Amino acid sequence: MLLLDNLGDEELRRAVQHVRGRVPLEASGGMTLDRLPRVAAAGVDYVSVGALTHSAPAVDLSLMVEGA
């Protein structure tokens, strides 16, 4: 698998054409939910979208374990 990091839409399309299915491609970096349809249309196999977790609110959890 090749990771295509921080490429523009046109660069992604050229990379997909160059590889021609010989290896799976993952697009990452600068991905947003709005951009996702364009990136998918470029023909990559996988997309990593950090925006899903970058903007998630933090949760403070505690787990208390007591012996029996």
Order of alpha helices (4+ residues) and beta strands (2+ residues): beta-alpha-beta-alpha-beta-alpha
